[in-house]
Structures are given as structure tokens and as C-alpha cells.
Amino acid sequence: MKGEALSTTGQLLGTVLAVQANFYRVQLDLGDKETGRQGDKETGRQGDKETRDEKNNCSFPPSPPLFVPPSPCPPLLLCTRRTRLKKIGQQVMVGDRVIVEEPDWSGGRGAIAFVLPRDSELDRPAIANVNQILLVFAVADPPLEPYQLSRFLIKAESTGLDVVLCLNKGDLVSTQVQSEISDRLLGWGYQTLFMSVNNNINIDKLYYKLQDKITVLAGPSGVGKSSLINALIPDAQLRVGEVSGKLSRGRHTTRHVELFELPLGGLLADTPGFNQPDIDCTPEELIRYFPEARQKLAVDSCRFSNCLHRDEPGCVVRGNWERYEHYLEFLEQAIARQTQINQQADPESTQKLKTKGKGQTQYEPKLESKKYRQKSRRTQLQELQELYKDDE
């Protein structure tokens, strides 16, 4: 077979779709020779000169050149990571652009030799080269909660990526209610797309927003994220859960991060569901993640550069805008988190922040290190031997 003859020569360019234990599912770039030349540009190689990627601390060899595998070859390879990458601490994430060596076409295997520089990187979920975040909520079943939506929007804004806001199950509310919600969110600074996965409403409009981009799908459980992926990508066949009637919340169905290829181009990442994303920014950064507050600061500035926009004089942000109460609550959480970080960094701190029931936090005195720890048997025997020596 021609593919077997090429299996030990050349290198392949691809995208990591999923990470399972120590194996990586890589989608290869298949096409004509022009695609292979484009891959050369992405790696930064020019002619026979060896170049170096300072960010990932690895150099790309001048040969052999990238090549496009023959058409009968599988577009997906299950790959391992080279030991050299492990030694330099180079992690491989979902969404990474990688170079694969020594493909085994018959076994569908390969080895990742290089990780190309990342355009963007998210920690939670762990995914690279994302272009935008698709935030999906439901207008009913479960009902739309403004505070929860605001929290998700703040988390999405903190990534620095574009945010696409979609409201599913729009067929369950009237046109008037949709208009009221749309006007309200427009005041927040967001254009909203109403859709219905079950009735296939506005799914085509969403296709074009996702085309040729890597998009992370986020939102609370039960809003129809898995159903949306099944509608956009029928081959995905994700498991769909039902909304709990007692809690009016969804049950988690997604367990790991995975990229799915869209029919019109682009990749969509399904992320594990979570109910309340963390507010992990500093108190000073928080105000930047409110578009309505950014508009105020673009026109004027506060008297003090370190203004937290609570009761400081000369503040241009504090005022009558809807999400200001949300900002104050998030600010208290950001201050508590910053205080906890500072105390952990200070070994002389005598207090610690402890989380109680229902998400409440309070400070408690620290116990002295090792003072209340039970002695090991070895230490007890050593103390007994010293006592015997003293008696003698």
C-alpha cells in the first residue's frame, strides 16, 4: 500500500480533538499539496534553516517536510506524546495544533512530536486556540435566572474571547416575552439569538456564527447543550439528560472536553456542565467584564485610579444600572478570594478563610503547625530509647 511506504517519512499537521488518559485523538489536515505548503508556514520553517519556538521551548527540524497523506488514509490518528515533550514539560491540550510523526496507517496510530504556538488558552475547560465562547441558556424549563446568567457572562468576558449569547427553548415563551428579554440583555451589552433545538428554529443562523472557528460551548445543565450539538452535528450522538422537576435544573451529561467538527467548517467544544463558575479575577479587574460599565469608563474616569466603585467619591460607574447589584456581590467574592490568596502566601497569617454551608465563608484562627498532630510510632520509640539512656 502506498500509505505504508510513506508511514516512516514526512510529518503530518493536525488538531487534537480529545485527550483520553495518555492518548490524544488527532484530526489530520487532509487536502492537496497546497495544504501541505500552508502547514510549512504554520511551523515557521523556511527552507532548510532550523527555527525555534521560544514559547514551547522546542525547535522544528529542517527535514523531512510536511506532506499530505494519501486519500485512503484515515483522517484520525490515536497518538502518544514524545518523551522529549514530557521532559521539557510540554503539555498537549484539546485544540492544540500539533505535528505527528511516524504514522501507522493500518493501526491508526502516531506520535506527537511538536506542539505549535497557541493563539489562546483556557484553564477551565483546558482547551487551546479558542476563537469564541457560545453561551447557551434557556428561557424556560429551567427558567432564566439573571444572576446566574450574569455570572456566566462575567466568566466568559474574563477569557478575553468573543461571546455569542443564545437562548434556547424560545418556542416556550411568547414573542412579547422574547422582545422584553432581548431589550433587557441589550442594555447589558449583548445581542441575543433566540432558538429552539426541538423545533429547529434559527439553527441555520447559529451555523454561520460558528463557521471556520473553534468555539467553546458553555452554560448551565439542562438548557439543551448536548441536544444542540446533536442538532448541529448529527454524528456526535451525545447522551441527553432531562431537567429535574424538583430542582428545575439539569443533570450533568458531559464528562470530558471534546472537539466536534461542524459540517460547514469549524470545531465545537462541549465542556463539562457546571452550575456556578468561579469568580477568579482580582477586585480591580472585575469592572472590566461589565460592558455597560466599560461604556461609562470610556467616556469619563473615576477620581481615584484604584476605585472599586462602591462608595468612593468621584466614581463615574456607581449609579442606576441594572447589574450594579450583581457587581457588588461579585466584588465581595473577589475580595474574599484575594484575601485568602494573600493569607496563604503569608506564613505568619493567624487566620484562614473557611467555607461553611450554603457557600458562606468566615475567618477562623489557624492552629499551630504540627502542634495537634499525633506522633508517629517511630518518634515514640526514639523518645523511649532516650529515656532508657537517661535512666542508665
Secondary structure, DSSP 8 states (H G I E B T S, - for coil): -HHHHTTTSSEEEEEEEEEETTEEEEEE--S-HHHHHHHHHHHT-BTTB-EEETTTTEEE-S-S-B----TTS-SEEEEEE-HHHHHTT----BT-EEEEEEEETTTTEEEEEEE---S-EETTTTEES--EEEEEEESTTTT--HHHHHHHHHHHHHTTSEEEEEEE-GGGS-HHHHHHHHHHHHHHT--EEE-BTTTTBSHHHHHHHHTTSEEEEE--TTSSHHHHHHHH-TTT------EETTTTEE-----S-EEEE-TTS-EEEE----SS----S-TTTGGGG-HHHHHHHHH---SSTT--SSS-TT-SS-SS-TTHHHHHHHHHHHHHHHHHHHHHH-TT--EEEEE-GGG-EEEEE---TTTT----HHHHHHHHHHHHHHH-
